């Protein structure tokens, strides 16, 4: 199964200014909706609170600290799922990721919620595609496959 982390990120690697931010700065929400529609979407409770208006039509799985990422993924009967968590959720699911769909935005926050909160294993990414963001010149989603043969533990 493909386990895809999908995120809008600033140029300095942040996904939000703080953990309860309603993300209004992202310019790729329509693409997020298109790509995740009909697929399970895994996120933490803070992300769910911030995005719940945008999530109709998806099977939402809100994870908590005590939930096992491996068990959650193993219990899904689908060919792919998306992770749209905050930094804490993303770090917990990092060992299970197969792909990253990242849209770097022309913002620098300087502080906030990082894509991964904490240390993660090194990932070797293999470029797959760029998707232009409709109506935003110079803005693209970059799609990568994680080379599972090359994961380095820290």
Protein Blocks (a to p, Z undefined) as FASTA:
>chain_A
ZZdddddddfkopabfbfkbccfkbcklmmmmmmmgopacdddfklmmmmmmmmgoiacd
dddfklcfklmmmmpccfbdcddddfklmmmmmmmpcbdcddddfbdehiacdfbgcjdd
ddddddfbdcddehiahiacddddddfklccdZZ
